[in-house]
Amino acid sequence: MKLSSLITTIDSQIPIVALDVLSPEETTIVQWLTTEALSKLKSPVYFWNLGVNGLEQCLISSDGGLVFKPVPEYKRPAHIDPLIYVFEYISSFDSNGVFILGDVHPFIGKNSPPLSWEILTLVKNLYHRLKPTDKRIVLLGQNIQLHESLVRLIPYCEVPLPSIGQIQQHLDSYLLYLQESASEQEVVFRVSLTCEEKENLARAALGLTLEEISDFLRLTVKKNLTAQGIVIDPTVTPLVVEYKTRLLAQMGIELGKPATIPFGGLDLLREWLQRRRRLFTQQARSLNLPQPKGVLLAGPPGVGKTLLAKNIANILNLPLLQLDIASMLGSLVGESEGNVRRALKTAEAIAPCVLWIDEIEKALSGSGDTSGVSQRILGNILTFMSECTAGVFVVATCNDPEALPTELKRKGRFDENFFVDLPTAPERVQILKIHLERFGIQVQQEYLEAIAENTSKFSGAELETLAAEAALLAFDEDRPQQVTLGDLEVCRESITPLAVQDAAAVERMRNWAKIARPASSTVQTTTKSLRTPRLRNIN
């Protein structure tokens, strides 16, 4: 059921519906429901939740605002459970009405506590008994998951996050409201935004609810108000990104920063990404070309999967979101799945974007999980990947593909499963060069090639450490930015690669790689002495 058909649904003798909405938007939805019910159903609207001391009638004031008016006839006896009483009151109510019941779903949801069975029965009875009447119930809350006995009775609707068009419309109306309020207080309030700058502001706010955008604008006005007044100009755009970053972080979503370091090598993966870059453009969408779903990047620790995920966002020219599933795991029943669903909904609102799930096997392997949370989270992610058409490109990184559920590894789940192996000799040259140049160090190509030949089991992270250690060694010896082959060799000998420490784990991964696609072209390996005749006397 879509939100636009909610009023039609309850007007079609469907007595109870469930409306899942993020908490910041609850008041906005109550106001919308009240307006729609009064105009289309000619029915009064009432609101109740456990935090309200009684029942309240919802009214729309002359200025369009929402007003709550207590209903004096609603008098609950002290000895009766408030939730049971409100259902009994609705059942015996002698007129028409739409009753919005907030946060009732934990008592009628999956794995409900035993004491709620009476409430479950009441709801089922009400569903059948209210059908011939003009009384309707809207269950309002966040992360609604109905009990299996109610799933086929009660239609469910999830309120989506606002689109860029809705945000632009809201910005226009709310900035006008703030401007009128400032004029009444004789405060200068000026909006200096072109159409393009307004669109940029709206795009930066994607992922926020309309109420959160209103909160941000009020906060910005308060912080920046001076004796000369306030100007809303393009400097507000980075501020809304900062505001959104803080809010999303509380949900376990990080707005990833663009990669500042390029990755070396991985030519096959790079070529694969370049071919799909244009599929996220408006031209591709107008041709109904399929949107890429994502890639699984598996490889030993330290090969650069994290850096690669950030660079993928740069290559595809898309914003990067990082989903931290571990931080979303809650203690309450259904809380973890709800957190993940809200995060996926946010990614869909911000799309097209890259959604990066780091070390996915740790969250979804199900090891030691007796409650089934991992399996339900996996189900949410798989459903999202198969149904989302908004352009969310999922990048999942993995250190141990054998720990992944079979459903996630099967062909077709991701567009491609790539194996990121230890870097080849040419790739090691590139990686060393990139990291040395970060320190302002230029090293001759033949020196890099000589070291690369003797670091065959080094990962990208270990090569980064090698470059950093060599830079520090030169600095300590009063030779800043003057790294020699001897410095690199000394530091090389002090590092024991993980591929040597845990050779069996790397070999297991390479066995899995036989069913995956290599991220790098195969290179014919040759053995060269570190001190070739040409370089024999460099020290």
KERO-552879 format. One line per 3 residues: number of its first residue (from 1); their letters; for each residue y, z, x of C-alpha. Coordinates in steps of 0.001 Angstrom, whole numbers. Example, Ala and Ser with C-alpha at 12.3 -4.5 7.8 and 13.67 -1.06 7.14 Angstrom:
# residues 2
1) AS) -4500,7800,12300 ~ -1060,7140,13670
# end
This chain:
# residues 539
1) MKL) 0,0,0 ~ 3471,-908,1260 ~ 6537,1270,749
4) SSL) 8200,-1496,-1249 ~ 5409,-1323,-3854 ~ 5346,2482,-4149
7) ITT) 7400,2681,-7360 ~ 5365,-140,-8927 ~ 2170,1698,-7989
10) IDS) 3108,5000,-9645 ~ 4413,3077,-12664 ~ 968,1479,-13041
13) QIP) -808,4633,-14203 ~ -1613,5669,-10636 ~ -724,9356,-10951
16) IVA) -892,10488,-7307 ~ 93,8659,-4105 ~ 372,9807,-481
19) LDV) 3370,8893,1673 ~ 3111,9435,5434 ~ 6552,9723,7017
22) LSP) 7885,11076,10313 ~ 9604,14430,9825 ~ 13159,13250,10683
25) EET) 12997,10707,7857 ~ 11679,12984,5082 ~ 15104,13634,3530
28) TIV) 15959,9926,3683 ~ 12720,9071,1877 ~ 13263,11793,-744
31) QWL) 16726,10335,-1403 ~ 15286,6815,-1661 ~ 12515,7986,-4016
34) TTE) 15034,9807,-6201 ~ 17300,6758,-6453 ~ 14388,4420,-7237
37) ALS) 12757,6737,-9797 ~ 16030,7395,-11631 ~ 16961,3714,-11827
40) KLK) 13566,2044,-12357 ~ 11441,4715,-14033 ~ 14225,6611,-15816
43) SPV) 12407,9721,-14643 ~ 13738,12959,-13134 ~ 12534,13820,-9625
46) YFW) 11490,17262,-8384 ~ 10775,18572,-4889 ~ 8501,21407,-3777
49) NLG) 6949,22711,-574 ~ 5770,26099,626 ~ 9143,26736,2271
52) VNG) 11107,26331,-978 ~ 11446,29416,-3136 ~ 10709,27622,-6386
55) LEQ) 10972,24076,-7686 ~ 14090,21951,-7125 ~ 15383,18936,-9024
58) CLI) 16600,16062,-6845 ~ 19926,14537,-7874 ~ 22221,11896,-6410
61) SSD) 25850,12994,-6092 ~ 28859,10786,-6806 ~ 29210,9953,-3099
64) GGL) 25570,8851,-2877 ~ 24273,11994,-1191 ~ 21135,13962,-2100
67) VFK) 21516,17246,-3987 ~ 18815,19853,-4702 ~ 19224,21899,-7888
70) PVP) 16897,24879,-8558 ~ 14778,24674,-11731 ~ 15220,28085,-13461
73) EYK) 12132,27619,-15673 ~ 9874,27589,-12611 ~ 8872,31258,-12175
76) RPA) 5737,31876,-10178 ~ 4021,35232,-10746 ~ 3627,37143,-7476
79) HID) -173,37353,-7726 ~ -785,33591,-8031 ~ -1168,31303,-5009
82) PLI) 1990,29117,-4805 ~ 68,25870,-4259 ~ -2273,26517,-7177
85) YVF) 660,27479,-9394 ~ 2659,24311,-8712 ~ -327,22162,-9719
88) EYI) -787,24227,-12871 ~ 2938,23930,-13624 ~ 2811,20122,-13271
91) SSF) -278,19971,-15483 ~ 1459,21908,-18278 ~ 4896,20288,-17802
94) DSN) 5924,18880,-21194 ~ 8103,15981,-20069 ~ 8034,13076,-17669
97) GVF) 8820,13548,-13975 ~ 8044,12522,-10392 ~ 7005,15560,-8336
100) ILG) 7372,15247,-4555 ~ 5095,17791,-2895 ~ 5766,18257,793
103) DVH) 3163,19191,3426 ~ 304,19736,990 ~ -2068,17426,2892
106) PFI) -3530,20065,5289 ~ -5133,21704,2234 ~ -6635,18457,923
109) GKN) -7284,16673,4206 ~ -10260,16005,6429 ~ -12044,19175,7568
112) SPP) -10013,21265,5135 ~ -10606,25035,5356 ~ -13138,26397,2818
115) LSW) -10423,28194,819 ~ -8862,24832,-49 ~ -11839,23611,-2069
118) EIL) -10235,25024,-5204 ~ -7095,23019,-4426 ~ -9156,19884,-3774
121) TLV) -10742,20269,-7198 ~ -7354,20835,-8824 ~ -6000,17623,-7279
124) KNL) -9000,15591,-8449 ~ -8666,17016,-11971 ~ -4939,16277,-12003
127) YHR) -5525,12698,-10910 ~ -7576,11997,-14030 ~ -5548,14118,-16459
130) LKP) -2124,12776,-15476 ~ -3129,9122,-15883 ~ -2237,8845,-19578
133) TDK) 1028,10771,-19044 ~ 4384,9913,-17432 ~ 4011,12592,-14767
136) RIV) 3495,11448,-11184 ~ 2904,13199,-7848 ~ 3965,11963,-4410
139) LLG) 2309,13785,-1505 ~ 4836,13656,1332 ~ 4149,14640,4924
142) QNI) 3437,13636,8490 ~ -19,12646,9740 ~ -1705,12629,6332
145) QLH) -5475,12293,6440 ~ -6973,12806,2998 ~ -10335,14400,2335
148) ESL) -13122,11870,1828 ~ -13385,12830,-1850 ~ -9764,11741,-2391
151) VRL) -9521,8676,-159 ~ -10552,6235,-2901 ~ -8482,7961,-5558
154) IPY) -5083,8315,-3887 ~ -3310,5220,-2504 ~ -1848,5813,961
157) CEV) 1348,4428,2443 ~ 2721,4890,5947 ~ 6478,4539,6348
160) PLP) 7075,2259,9360 ~ 9767,2828,11928 ~ 12874,738,11230
163) SIG) 13094,-2844,12420 ~ 15991,-4135,14490 ~ 17554,-5614,11344
166) QIQ) 17392,-2276,9517 ~ 18863,-499,12546 ~ 21750,-2979,12746
169) QHL) 22497,-2465,9056 ~ 22337,1310,9486 ~ 24640,1199,12517
172) DSY) 27230,-779,10550 ~ 27176,1609,7588 ~ 27045,4839,9600
175) LLY) 29780,3814,12040 ~ 31936,2948,9031 ~ 31190,6384,7556
178) LQE) 32172,8087,10832 ~ 35307,5969,11001 ~ 36336,6999,7476
181) SAS) 35616,10678,8246 ~ 37730,10465,11402 ~ 40573,8817,9470
184) EQE) 40558,11690,6961 ~ 40932,14106,9879 ~ 43603,11917,11509
187) VVF) 41399,11245,14546 ~ 41428,7864,16271 ~ 37996,6261,15938
190) RVS) 37553,2734,17233 ~ 34425,562,17402 ~ 34655,-1960,20236
193) LTC) 31363,-3854,20049 ~ 30755,-7587,19812 ~ 27885,-8893,17673
196) EEK) 25766,-9307,20802 ~ 26594,-5780,22001 ~ 25678,-4364,18579
199) ENL) 22340,-6148,18775 ~ 21762,-4712,22263 ~ 22544,-1234,20916
202) ARA) 20137,-1719,18018 ~ 17417,-3012,20346 ~ 17890,1,22623
205) ALG) 17404,2278,19588 ~ 14060,725,18562 ~ 11446,3453,18234
208) LTL) 13863,5962,16690 ~ 14118,6798,12997 ~ 17368,6107,11161
211) EEI) 18035,9840,10935 ~ 17586,10203,14693 ~ 20042,7355,15229
214) SDF) 22549,9137,12985 ~ 22019,12356,14952 ~ 22627,10478,18194
217) LRL) 25881,8926,16955 ~ 27239,12280,15755 ~ 26251,13925,19032
220) TVK) 27894,11140,21039 ~ 31120,11473,19038 ~ 31224,15251,19566
223) KNL) 30555,14970,23309 ~ 33079,12208,23987 ~ 35880,13136,21582
226) TAQ) 39207,13648,23378 ~ 42816,14125,22327 ~ 43098,10325,22338
229) GIV) 40172,9995,19945 ~ 36852,8226,20467 ~ 35798,4662,21255
232) IDP) 32285,3369,20571 ~ 31731,616,23131 ~ 28843,-835,25221
235) TVT) 28666,2368,27316 ~ 26847,3916,24329 ~ 23780,1688,24856
238) PLV) 22423,3428,27999 ~ 23145,6767,26304 ~ 20860,5933,23375
241) VEY) 18123,4964,25859 ~ 18450,8406,27510 ~ 18356,10092,24098
244) KTR) 15281,8100,23063 ~ 13573,8852,26374 ~ 13893,12601,25776
247) LLA) 12574,12391,22218 ~ 9624,10154,23091 ~ 8686,12373,26038
250) QMG) 8111,15201,23557 ~ 5535,12952,21850 ~ 3717,12121,25089
253) IEL) 5388,8716,25493 ~ 7330,7935,28643 ~ 9764,5057,28839
256) GKP) 8601,3611,32130 ~ 11134,2765,34791 ~ 11005,-797,36133
259) ATI) 8972,-1190,39321 ~ 11191,-1150,42401 ~ 8358,-2050,44779
262) PFG) 6509,-5374,44368 ~ 2747,-5488,44751 ~ 1063,-7467,47476
265) GLD) -1769,-9919,46914 ~ -3824,-10019,43695 ~ -3127,-13721,43350
268) LLR) -5624,-14347,40530 ~ -4211,-11578,38359 ~ -642,-12637,39129
271) EWL) -1433,-16241,38145 ~ -3153,-15063,34923 ~ -79,-13014,33942
274) QRR) 2370,-15816,34718 ~ 484,-18154,32378 ~ 884,-15664,29506
277) RRL) 4500,-14732,30102 ~ 5905,-17296,27663 ~ 3571,-16171,24861
280) FTQ) 5947,-13271,24157 ~ 8904,-15592,23502 ~ 10280,-16525,20104
283) QAR) 9176,-20127,20695 ~ 5526,-19056,21048 ~ 5728,-16873,17938
286) SLN) 7236,-19743,15936 ~ 4184,-21839,16864 ~ 1862,-19000,15699
289) LPQ) 273,-18802,19139 ~ -1922,-15690,19556 ~ -250,-12734,21222
292) PKG) -2035,-11395,24335 ~ -3695,-8040,23655 ~ -3889,-6613,27170
295) VLL) -5924,-6074,30310 ~ -8237,-3420,31685 ~ -7599,-2777,35386
298) AGP) -10469,-990,37103 ~ -10770,-175,40770 ~ -11110,2628,43311
301) PGV) -8319,5232,43436 ~ -5315,4183,45494 ~ -5628,414,45179
304) GKT) -2282,255,43366 ~ -3184,144,39671 ~ -197,2334,38736
307) LLA) 2236,168,40698 ~ 573,-2879,39217 ~ 1037,-1637,35632
310) KNI) 4769,-1225,36254 ~ 5001,-4654,37850 ~ 3218,-6258,34903
313) ANI) 6158,-5213,32705 ~ 8489,-6934,35177 ~ 6386,-10109,35289
316) LNL) 6220,-10326,31492 ~ 9888,-9269,31241 ~ 9043,-6551,28704
319) PLL) 9931,-2843,28394 ~ 7266,-410,29618 ~ 5877,2535,27661
322) QLD) 3439,4985,29206 ~ 1055,6744,26838 ~ -83,10131,28143
325) IAS) -3066,10866,25918 ~ -3855,14150,27691 ~ -475,15620,26676
328) MLG) -1107,14623,23053 ~ -4297,16617,22649 ~ -3427,19371,20166
331) SLV) -5333,22436,19093 ~ -5111,21788,15344 ~ -7605,19638,13482
334) GES) -6283,16079,13303 ~ -3238,16852,15454 ~ -4378,14821,18465
337) EGN) -5199,11727,16430 ~ -1888,12055,14602 ~ 38,12219,17869
340) VRR) -1696,9082,19136 ~ -1072,7236,15861 ~ 2631,8103,15968
343) ALK) 2804,6906,19580 ~ 1142,3610,18689 ~ 3516,3212,15750
346) TAE) 6436,3717,18140 ~ 5075,1068,20514 ~ 4742,-1346,17594
349) AIA) 8375,-699,16605 ~ 9620,-1346,20154 ~ 7436,-4464,20578
352) PCV) 7208,-6769,22345 ~ 6437,-4282,25100 ~ 3817,-3206,27629
355) LWI) 1884,-62,26677 ~ 341,1515,29749 ~ -2544,3990,29371
358) DEI) -3292,5525,32779 ~ -6799,6698,33692 ~ -8017,5905,30202
361) EKA) -11564,7042,30931 ~ -10467,10693,31280 ~ -9172,10803,27720
364) LSG) -11762,8642,25995 ~ -15028,9280,27813 ~ -15928,12038,25338
367) SGD) -17374,14198,28112 ~ -17634,17768,26860 ~ -15977,16874,23530
370) TSG) -18009,18422,20713 ~ -15308,18019,18046 ~ -15288,14220,18073
373) VSQ) -11570,14032,18917 ~ -12118,11513,21739 ~ -14115,9250,19443
376) RIL) -11435,9372,16728 ~ -8654,8667,19262 ~ -10733,5759,20583
379) GNI) -11066,4483,17025 ~ -7275,4619,16555 ~ -6663,2674,19755
382) LTF) -9345,51,19018 ~ -8021,-473,15490 ~ -4499,-803,16825
385) MSE) -5528,-3361,19438 ~ -7408,-5477,16914 ~ -4770,-5348,14149
388) CTA) -1415,-5217,15931 ~ 357,-8587,15932 ~ 3792,-7351,17036
391) GVF) 3269,-8138,20729 ~ 2117,-4840,22275 ~ 394,-5687,25578
394) VVA) -1950,-2819,26481 ~ -2521,-2173,30187 ~ -5328,344,30673
397) TCN) -6081,1571,34189 ~ -9403,3095,35094 ~ -10961,4659,38213
400) DPE) -14488,4880,36805 ~ -15445,2110,34334 ~ -18931,3568,33925
403) ALP) -17331,6544,32122 ~ -15653,4289,29555 ~ -17122,3966,26042
406) TEL) -19056,743,25572 ~ -16791,-286,22674 ~ -13817,-457,25040
409) KRK) -15560,-2470,27765 ~ -17083,-5208,25661 ~ -15821,-8747,26142
412) GRF) -12973,-9584,23791 ~ -11623,-6070,23395 ~ -9068,-6783,26119
415) DEN) -8057,-10319,26972 ~ -9596,-9730,30391 ~ -11219,-6993,32479
418) FFV) -9960,-7200,36060 ~ -11509,-5527,39071 ~ -8877,-4489,41627
421) DLP) -10812,-4101,44863 ~ -9668,-2806,48220 ~ -7116,-5277,49570
424) TAP) -8242,-8249,51648 ~ -6853,-8821,55157 ~ -3994,-11120,53991
427) ERV) -3182,-8639,51228 ~ -3118,-5782,53726 ~ -576,-7728,55752
430) QIL) 1600,-8156,52661 ~ 1281,-4494,51649 ~ 2151,-3189,55123
433) KIH) 5120,-5538,55315 ~ 6428,-4421,51902 ~ 6263,-713,52756
436) LER) 7653,-1065,56279 ~ 10587,-3042,54908 ~ 11300,-152,52545
439) FGI) 12193,1842,55666 ~ 14235,-1020,57109 ~ 11512,-1850,59625
442) QVQ) 10677,-5384,60708 ~ 7344,-5855,62523 ~ 6108,-9107,63982
445) QEY) 3567,-10943,61865 ~ 902,-10911,64594 ~ 1149,-7120,64873
448) LEA) 617,-6764,61129 ~ -2333,-9124,61256 ~ -3882,-7147,64106
451) IAE) -3596,-3845,62209 ~ -4801,-5493,58983 ~ -8021,-6555,60710
454) NTS) -8745,-2927,61577 ~ -7974,-1374,58183 ~ -10673,-3113,56155
457) KFS) -11510,-12,54094 ~ -7896,1062,53462 ~ -6515,1107,49929
460) GAE) -2949,170,49077 ~ -1947,3846,48906 ~ -3483,4500,52332
463) LET) -1618,1535,53791 ~ 1592,2934,52305 ~ 816,6260,54020
466) LAA) 140,4421,57278 ~ 3543,2686,57103 ~ 5319,5960,56286
469) EAA) 3580,7863,59086 ~ 4434,5145,61622 ~ 8093,5225,60504
472) LLA) 8165,9024,60906 ~ 6524,8817,64340 ~ 9130,6335,65569
475) FDE) 11934,8471,64123 ~ 10592,11637,65814 ~ 10596,9803,69143
478) DRP) 14228,8727,68672 ~ 13235,5139,67911 ~ 14380,4893,64282
481) QQV) 13205,1695,62582 ~ 11468,551,65787 ~ 7775,739,65007
484) TLG) 5329,-617,67579 ~ 1745,-1734,67246 ~ 816,1396,69165
487) DLE) 2516,3576,66493 ~ 551,1853,63760 ~ -2696,2218,65681
490) VCR) -2163,5948,66342 ~ -1444,6585,62680 ~ -4374,4417,61610
493) ESI) -6792,6558,63579 ~ -5516,9711,61831 ~ -6345,8428,58322
496) TPL) -9867,8518,56910 ~ -9979,6132,53922 ~ -11499,7261,50631
499) AVQ) -13819,4271,50835 ~ -15371,5947,53873 ~ -15345,9466,52408
502) DAA) -16950,8348,49122 ~ -18569,5013,49930 ~ -21159,5389,47148
505) AVE) -18479,5545,44416 ~ -16781,2403,45716 ~ -20121,612,45836
508) RMR) -20861,1607,42216 ~ -17548,111,41176 ~ -18321,-3108,42984
511) NWA) -21584,-3352,41063 ~ -19580,-3115,37804 ~ -17197,-5742,39173
514) KIA) -19954,-8338,38853 ~ -19255,-8450,35084 ~ -15462,-8335,35492
517) RPA) -12937,-10810,36794 ~ -11685,-10365,40376 ~ -7940,-9789,40718
520) SST) -7881,-11423,44178 ~ -9318,-14593,45676 ~ -12243,-14198,48041
523) VQT) -11298,-14332,51724 ~ -13680,-15172,54547 ~ -13768,-12058,56718
526) TTK) -13573,-12295,60483 ~ -13711,-9618,63116 ~ -10878,-9461,65624
529) SLR) -10145,-6969,68352 ~ -7057,-4883,67786 ~ -5748,-5898,71222
532) TPR) -6106,-9642,71294 ~ -5274,-11354,74612 ~ -1920,-12393,73239
535) LRN) -1015,-8774,72399 ~ -2734,-7013,75294 ~ 426,-5789,77025
538) IN) 2660,-4970,74082 ~ 2804,-1255,74935
# end
